């Protein structure tokens, strides 16, 4: 699979089988993530990988988010809220949950560079999952339970969680969504 094909086939998987993801596969995903470009080659990302008991603990913490989802009922609607509650309660059944952290910064320019660099690493990871037969979903870390997630992932105090990535074997056939085509303006 070439990279352009992977880009067009990639989509967010939100339902996973219970099949384990091998350590060597996780290491290949981390190698792909680490090869991402970063501002001034700073490589500000760190990946905190939860499997087994730690994964179960993270799931319990994130499930507490469902208490706060009612704040979004107007935006999601009743069916959307039910779907979101189920997803957050189980994290789609993903056997691997990865927290991506970056250094804390009060400087907006530095923080933006770190988040954009982490985003490039995340995209590399998401794309590398495809040829491994895996699915993945990048979600913003539920802010209601960030303190608990920092503890569970053992994130040092000088770093902050930028995102969570769910990884596993897709429970359903992958279907890439349609994408907007009106995303660019060419100026001459």
N, C-alpha and C positions, 0 to 999 in steps of 0.2 A: 504494500500500500504506500503510495507516494504521499508527500506531505499535503499537497493540495486536496487530494482525495480524502485524507484524514480530516482536514479542516471542514470539508463539506459534509462528512458523515458524522462528525462529533455532535453529540447532543447531551443534554443533562439527563442522566438516568436517576430515577427516584424510587426504583423498586429493584431489590437485589435478591439473589438466592443466598442461602446460608453457606455456600461453598467457600472454603478458606482461600485466601490469597497468599501464595508462598512468599517467604522472605526474599528469595532471589528476585522475584517479580517486583516486589516493593523496592528493592535496591535499584533495579533498572529504572523504575519510575523516578526515583530520587536522582539518579544520574542524569536523566533527561531534564528534570527540573533545574538541576544545578548548572546546566549548560545554557540557561537563558541569559539574554543580555540584561545588564543592569547599569544604572547611572554610575559613571566613573568606575565601572567594574566593582562596585561596592558589595554586591551579592548580599544584600541585607536580610534575606530570608532565612528562616530556620523551620524545619518541618518536624513537628512533634507527632509521632505516629502511635495511635491507640489501637491495640488489638486485644483479644482475650478479655481478661478481667478489667483492664483499664478501659477498653471499648464499652463494656457493659456499664461501667461507672459514668462515662461520658454520655451514654444514651440516657441514663437516669437523670442526669443533670439537664440535658437538653429537653427532655420530656416536660420539665417544669415550665418551659416556655409556653406550653399550651394554655396555661392559666392566663397568660398575658395576651394571647391571640384575640381574645374577645374585643380588644381595642381596635382591631382591624376589621370587625364584622361588616361595617358599612362598605369598606373597600373590597373585601373578598366576597361578600354575599354568603348566605347560609351554606351552600354546597362547597364553596371555596374554603370556608372556615373549617368544615368537617374534614376536607382533604388535607388542609394544612395541619390540623390537630393530629391526624393519623400519621402524617409524614414526620412531624417533629417528635411524636411519641416513640416512633420506631426508627427514625433516621433511615427509612426505606429498607431496613434490615441489612444495611451495609456492614460487612465484617471488619472494614478498616475505616477509621475516621482520622483524618490528618488535620491538625491545627497548623496554620501558617502564621508565624510571628515575624514581626519586624521590630527594630529598635524604637522605643518611645522617643518622640521628638515634639518640642513645642514650636519649632520653626516650620511654618506651612510649606515652604519650598522643599525642605528636606523630607518632611513627611510625605509629600506628594511623590517625590522621587522614589522613596522606599516602597510606597504602595504600588506605584506603576511597575517598578522592578519585580516586586513579589507577584504582581499580576502576570507578568511575562513568564515567570517560573511556573505559576499555576497552569497557564495555558500549555506550556511544554508537558507538564505532568498529565493534563487531560488528554492531550493528543497521543502521548506515549501509551496511555491505557488501551487505546483502540487495538493496535496489533497484538496486544497481550490477551485479547478477548474480554477485556474488562470494560465496565461502564464507570462513570464518575459524575459527581455533581458538586459544583462549587457553590457554597452558600455563605452569605455573610453570617458571621458568628452571632447567635442570638444575644443581643446586648443585655437582656434581663438577667442572664446567668453568667456573664463574662467572668466575674470574680471566681465563681466555682469552676469554670472551665480552665482558667489560668492555673488553679490548684491541681486539677485532675491531670492536665497536660504538663505540669511542672514547668510552666513558663516563667523564666526569671523576671524579677520585678522591673528590670530596665527594658523589657520588651512588651509588646501588645499583640494580641491575636487579631490578624487582619481578615482571616477567612477560615472556614472549615471545608474540607474536601471529603466527600464520601466516595469510597472505592469498593468495588466488588464485581461479581459476575451478574450481568443484567438478568432480571427475572422475566423480561419480555423482549421480543425482537426489537432491536434498535431502529427507531424511525426519526431521522433528522427532520426537524421542523422547517417550514419555509422561512426564508429570511428576506427582509426588506431589500429592495434593490435601489431605493432612492437615498442612498447613504453618502453620496459624494457629489461634489460640484467641481467641475474642471474649469479653471479660470485661465484665460489666455491673455 
